[in-house]
Amino acid sequence: MLLLADVDLHNKETSEHHYDEKYTHQAGFLSQEYMVEWKDEKKERIVDLLSKLNLPPQGEALDFGCGSGVLTEVIRRALPGYQVYGTDLSQAALDKARERYPGCTFFHGGDARYQKKKFDFLFSHHVLEHVYDLQEVAGEIARYLKPTAVMLHILPCGNEGSLEYNLCLLRKDGINPQKGGVFFFEDDDHVRRIKTDDIRNLFLKYKYKLVDDYYSNQYFGAIKWITESNPFRVLKMFNPLKGRDSRAKMQLLKMGFFLVGLNLWRLPITVMNRIKQNQQRGLISSLLYNVGLFLYPLSRPLDRYVRKLAAAEWLQGRKERNGSEMYLIYSRSGSGI
């Protein structure tokens, strides 16, 4: 099964080992377990989209590339009449998923018992940017689909015009054409950043058409995630020395000054939220939590304002294609969406 990949990981066994390592790596101080930190806003967005798909009231759903099962469980709760499955190439991820979400069924992609199983709905979240051979994976996905199945794929978007895209244009290393147009700040195991027009016909060979598309993080959504990041990461993102020319360097300096300021202002709440998610709290994290609690009244109004702007952007502008994340709905013609 060719699903996820790392830099030059074309081999199935080395790919599996790579992701097993990621899922078993112990999170460092204030850092999160791999692919487990999804904001409530993202989960609510997925639930909202699922409610609009006009799926049958009962059926079976598959989370393709489920990781440790966080969003598989979101799908299960959003589709109470469905039996929900998750599949991944990482056995370490599947072990965690089975332990945490017993209401779902998880299986390894190479498990022969599920090779011929068909589903009414298939979901993937930040999977397709990891795979080397999109057509091969599209064929693998198609083999899991019933004739009237519906798919929702969420992945980074390479369309022009987002804040992130414009940031990349300012930097010498902003967009890597040798690596599928990946943006400079992405994970090393991303192998592409796809534009809508380049993925529209991915499943056409299997008679599945792109019937609807939504976009997030045009501007305020990007500001939200950037100012929730590690302050040192924000400094690196807007490093003026990486500017293409003197004008770009000045623009990076101005943007960095503004966003680092927002980042530091929101930092008390960001730190508190991350500490809450850590099951074990040491002395230092407890002290930082108490400091964050003390500064909470100063940080909270700005945090709420940023979240409000990002939420409004999604509600009002999700059909605007200049987003940096896309939500693609595929269906066969006449399936009822």
C-alpha atoms as one frame of an Amber mdcrd trajectory, in Angstrom:
protein
   0.000   0.000   0.000   1.469   3.335  -1.051  -0.156   5.934   1.158   2.065
   8.282   3.084   5.631   9.253   2.331   8.673  11.007   3.672  11.510  12.599
   1.730  12.396  10.027  -0.931  10.425   7.286   0.809   9.136   5.344  -2.179
   9.471   1.991  -0.450   6.497   0.610   1.502   8.531  -0.812   4.381  10.645
   2.299   4.923   7.510   4.468   4.730   5.786   2.369   7.377   8.845   2.529
   9.601   9.065   6.308   9.176   5.479   6.890  10.284   5.689   4.341  13.082
   8.588   6.413  14.408   6.542   9.609  14.162   3.584   8.134  16.005   5.716
   6.596  18.763   7.921   9.656  19.281   7.361  11.196  22.687   6.163  14.790
  22.495   8.575  17.325  23.897   7.855  20.192  26.243   4.646  21.957  25.112
   4.767  20.076  21.801   2.018  17.788  20.604   1.811  14.184  19.526   2.020
  13.763  15.757  -1.244  14.516  13.912  -3.359  14.663  17.067  -3.855  18.381
  17.671  -6.895  19.395  15.632  -8.777  22.443  16.845 -12.446  22.302  17.765
 -13.120  24.698  14.885 -11.743  22.154  12.408 -13.820  19.330  13.892 -16.984
  21.462  13.829 -16.259  22.392  10.215 -16.013  18.722   9.230 -19.257  17.895
  11.053 -20.996  20.799   9.301 -19.846  19.615   5.868 -20.895  16.032   6.585
 -24.393  17.245   7.430 -24.647  18.824   3.955 -23.594  15.751   1.955 -27.064
  14.186   1.840 -25.643  10.792   2.766 -27.963   7.830   3.385 -29.032   7.658
   7.060 -27.207   4.347   7.486 -24.065   2.945   5.957 -20.337   2.444   6.350
 -17.624   5.114   6.257 -13.855   4.922   5.873 -11.238   7.363   7.151  -8.406
   6.759   4.664  -5.068   7.549   6.298  -6.681   7.804   9.723  -3.512   8.134
  11.817  -4.322   7.748  15.518  -8.059   8.079  14.871  -8.866  11.573  16.131
 -10.998  12.508  13.123 -12.302   8.959  12.672 -14.067   9.468  15.986 -15.381
  12.848  14.795 -16.928  11.088  11.778 -18.468   8.410  14.005 -20.164  11.025
  16.169 -21.310  13.021  13.137 -22.787   9.939  11.435 -24.574   8.010  14.207
 -26.171   5.602  11.746 -22.812   4.547  10.310 -20.247   1.925  11.132 -16.984
   3.843  10.867 -13.616   2.379   9.919 -10.111   3.804   9.751  -7.113   2.558
   7.796  -3.460   3.558   7.812  -0.041   2.139   6.964   1.353   2.863  10.446
   0.739   0.041  12.892   1.794   2.323  15.760  -0.918   4.810  14.804  -3.524
   2.059  14.534  -2.589   0.682  17.955  -3.225   4.093  19.493  -6.471   4.501
  17.564  -7.855   1.154  18.732  -7.015   1.961  22.333  -8.544   5.440  22.298
 -11.597   4.985  20.069 -13.121   1.526  20.580 -16.319   2.612  18.828 -14.508
   2.560  15.477 -12.901  -0.322  13.590  -9.287   0.149  12.502  -7.304  -1.948
  10.043  -3.926  -1.884   8.362  -3.964  -1.078   4.664  -2.430  -4.437   3.843
  -5.032  -6.460   5.783  -6.491  -8.960   3.289  -9.754  -9.167   5.248 -10.682
  -5.653   4.109  -9.318  -5.607   0.564 -12.741  -6.119  -1.030 -14.801  -4.098
   1.424 -16.827  -1.205  -0.039 -17.934   1.990   1.680 -20.704   4.562   1.274
 -18.485   7.462   2.326 -14.707   7.943   2.255 -12.815  10.704   4.047  -9.182
  11.771   4.018  -7.529  14.555   5.945  -4.049  15.793   4.957  -3.137  12.560
   3.222  -2.864  13.322  -0.494  -0.002  15.789  -0.034   2.089  12.907   1.369
   1.710  10.342  -1.421   4.194  10.029  -4.262   1.900   8.487  -6.889  -1.488
  10.195  -6.804  -2.949   8.060  -9.559  -1.973   4.850  -7.782  -3.542   6.056
  -4.551  -6.652   7.255  -6.421  -7.033   3.710  -7.730  -6.601   2.297  -4.245
  -9.239   4.680  -2.903 -11.628   3.830  -5.761 -11.450   0.136  -4.871 -13.000
   0.971  -1.482 -16.010   2.808  -2.971 -19.536   1.672  -3.588 -21.001   2.877
  -6.930 -22.918   5.685  -5.180 -20.236   6.596  -2.643 -19.279  10.167  -1.732
 -15.773  11.390  -0.828 -14.478  14.350   1.159 -10.748  15.082   0.875  -9.090
  17.851   2.899  -5.558  18.955   2.005  -3.281  21.989   1.611  -4.174  24.226
  -1.319  -1.689  25.783  -3.726  -4.073  28.309  -5.294  -2.798  31.862  -5.605
  -3.818  34.723  -3.368  -3.776  33.437   0.206  -1.725  35.141   2.886   0.545
  32.087   2.967   1.000  32.084  -0.808   1.821  35.800  -0.803   4.277  35.243
   2.049   6.035  32.604  -0.057   6.348  35.054  -2.943   8.364  37.363  -0.690
  10.974  34.718   0.163  13.833  33.288  -1.893  12.892  29.798  -0.718   9.128
  30.384  -0.641   7.874  27.759  -3.102   9.850  24.677  -4.077   9.098  23.802
  -7.738  11.294  20.685  -7.523   9.027  19.363  -4.760   5.583  19.857  -6.222
   5.215  23.503  -5.237   5.521  22.830  -1.495   5.606  25.961   0.673   8.792
  26.582   2.650   7.254  26.050   6.112   5.646  22.666   5.408   6.687  19.318
   6.867   9.572  17.568   5.133   7.349  14.640   4.170   4.983  16.769   2.074
   5.660  16.058  -1.591   3.211  18.495  -3.232   0.863  21.414  -2.745  -1.950
  21.027  -5.227  -4.084  23.604  -7.016  -7.768  22.949  -7.571  -7.410  22.660
 -11.342  -4.629  20.082 -10.934  -6.678  17.734  -8.759 -10.124  18.255 -10.259
  -9.925  15.198 -12.510  -8.008  12.887 -10.170 -10.888  10.399  -9.856 -12.480
  10.981 -13.265 -11.088   7.644 -14.507 -13.342   6.010 -11.922 -16.335   8.198
 -12.900 -16.114  10.397  -9.808 -16.397  14.127 -10.380 -15.512  17.085  -8.207
 -19.013  18.312  -7.338 -18.200  20.928  -4.693 -15.183  22.643  -3.174 -14.590
  24.868  -0.153 -11.561  26.806   1.087 -10.211  28.108   4.384  -7.350  30.248
   5.659  -7.511  32.930   3.019  -6.303  35.564   5.487  -7.700  35.589   9.024
  -7.594  31.794   9.325  -3.899  31.932   8.446  -3.304  34.680  11.011  -5.029
  32.500  13.594  -2.800  29.446  13.084   0.386  31.474  12.682  -0.199  33.343
  15.944  -0.882  30.030  17.718   2.500  28.673  16.639   5.793  28.589  18.501
   7.105  32.196  18.592  10.479  31.070  17.247   8.751  29.465  14.269   6.950
  32.741  13.534  10.268  34.604  13.662  11.754  32.150  11.179   8.779  32.421
   8.846   9.140  36.188   8.577  12.926  36.379   8.643  13.702  39.478   6.509
  17.080  38.027   5.495  15.167  35.486   3.386  13.514  38.223   1.317  13.863
  38.166  -2.490  14.873  41.817  -2.619  14.991  44.913  -0.447  11.269  45.573
  -0.849  10.397  42.004   0.119  12.719  42.167   3.117  10.967  45.287   4.373
   7.566  43.656   3.865   8.665  40.566   5.796   9.924  42.788   8.595   6.608
  44.621   8.851   4.509  41.458   8.700   6.768  39.727  11.206   6.611  42.616
  13.650   2.804  42.573  13.524   2.334  38.791  13.732   5.000  38.164  16.364
   3.248  40.822  18.458  -0.100  39.040  18.059   1.601  35.731  18.753   3.054
  36.936  22.045  -0.218  38.559  23.072  -2.108  35.293  22.498   0.698  33.174
  23.975  -0.740  32.798  27.510  -3.892  31.148  26.195  -1.940  29.089  23.631
   0.356  27.767  26.367  -2.558  27.019  28.699  -4.425  25.098  25.995  -1.379
  22.981  25.145  -0.641  22.200  28.762  -4.265  21.124  29.250  -3.839  18.600
  26.442  -0.730  17.075  28.006  -1.815  14.224  30.247   1.241  14.561  32.476
   1.993  17.988  33.896   5.421  18.615  35.383   6.607  21.391  37.658   7.674
  23.763  34.877   4.476  23.302  32.863   2.424  23.839  36.039   4.270  27.077
  36.710   3.728  28.228  33.129   0.051  27.342  33.383  -0.296  29.504  36.474
   1.509  32.381  34.743  -0.821  31.986  31.779  -3.792  32.022  34.132  -2.574
  35.294  35.611  -2.218  36.862  32.140  -5.446  35.321  30.837  -7.569  38.514
  31.239  -5.146  40.416  28.962  -4.880  37.679  26.347  -8.486  36.531  26.149
 -10.134  39.523  24.335  -7.625  39.424  21.469  -7.821  35.641  21.275 -11.600
  35.804  20.960 -11.379  38.507  18.299  -8.924  36.525  16.169 -11.088  33.408
  16.439 -14.192  35.400  15.536 -12.552  36.802  12.386 -11.346  33.356  11.311
 -14.796  31.825  11.877 -16.486  34.618   9.903 -14.015  34.138   7.059 -14.997
  30.473   6.770 -18.741  31.186   6.896 -18.644  34.039   4.416 -15.704  33.195
   2.177 -15.406  29.435   1.990 -16.203  29.469  -1.726 -13.320  31.862  -2.384
 -10.555  29.790  -3.956  -7.658  31.839  -2.589  -7.512  29.681   0.531  -4.502
  27.685   1.708  -6.568  24.614   2.636  -9.231  22.985   0.475 -12.192  20.694
   1.082 -13.028  18.673  -2.026 -16.243  16.683  -2.438 -16.326  13.987  -5.108
 -19.343  12.028  -6.260 -20.623  10.101  -9.223 -23.094  12.027 -11.322 -26.620
  11.807  -9.926 -25.630  10.541  -6.478 -27.787  13.157  -4.789 -25.431  15.868
  -3.487
